[in-house]
Structures are given as structure tokens and as C-alpha cells.
């Protein structure tokens, strides 16, 4: 099992990001299928967990999706992502990470492509979408997911959903 905690992305945002994908696709990019777009709050992997995620309390909140960026850096881009604006999302992620004893820093984003090689216009692409908004949505739950890697790409299975208070 490869477990992770995520927030599902609503269809209007996925549709907007899919339009961006159509405009920026490149032979050195592997685009994330819209049905696989999500916001990872914590990656657990194959570790055994005994957390009580139902004890994590939070109120519904809004996130805004805007701008593009890359990990780990513009010179060695491997992931192209859409950014998330929300202090509450960071706070929710921190509660989950504390419960799991995960120390890595949280970077809120939606992965839209994986990059294998150079993309000549990546800087221009990021600049073009620097102030573009892709939508907003309410977050009122998070999901424990399992990822199974296949030759065709990952297959995600929702294991449990935890709702806001």
C-alpha cells in the first residue's frame, strides 16, 4: 500500500487546469489526468499507521487555485504545479502531519505535469500564468487514499473520508 492524505479537486478547477495543459503540453511532459488531480496533505507511503484522523477537527474553508510553478527549481524542473492560496489548508495539513509525526515542509499545490528533460519555454509559461486564477472551492473533508502504481499510471482508491465539524 502507498497511502496518502489528500483533498479532492472539484471539476471546474480540473477543467480549467486541463485547458492549461492543452496549451502548454510538450514532448518532455507527462500530463496528469484530470481525474487524478488532488492536493496531497501528507504522504504516508507503506508505513503502518494508527492515527485517529476522525479526531482532527476543522471548519469548512475556501481555497483559491492560481499561478503555476515548478519543483524543485526553475533550472531543474521535474514537477509543474498550480498553486493553492489558503492558510487554513496549511493548518489542516499541519494537524495531519503532527498526528503522523511527519516533519517535511508542506507545499500546497496540484501537480499538473511531470517533466522529463528540458522545457525551453518553462520560464515564459510560468510568467504567463503568474496571476491567472483557475478557480476556488470549499474544503469540507479530506481523504485517506491508496495509490497503486501500474504501467498505465497510478490508480487511486479512496479508503476513508473525514469531514469537517
PyMOL commands that set and color helices and strands:
alter all, ss='L'
color gray80, all
select helices_A, chain A and resi 11-24+34-36+53-55+74-76+87-100+122-128
alter helices_A, ss='H'
color red, helices_A
select strands_A, chain A and resi 3-8+29-31+38-45+61-71+79-85+109-115+133-139+141-150+153-163
alter strands_A, ss='S'
color yellow, strands_A
deselect
rebuild
show_as cartoon
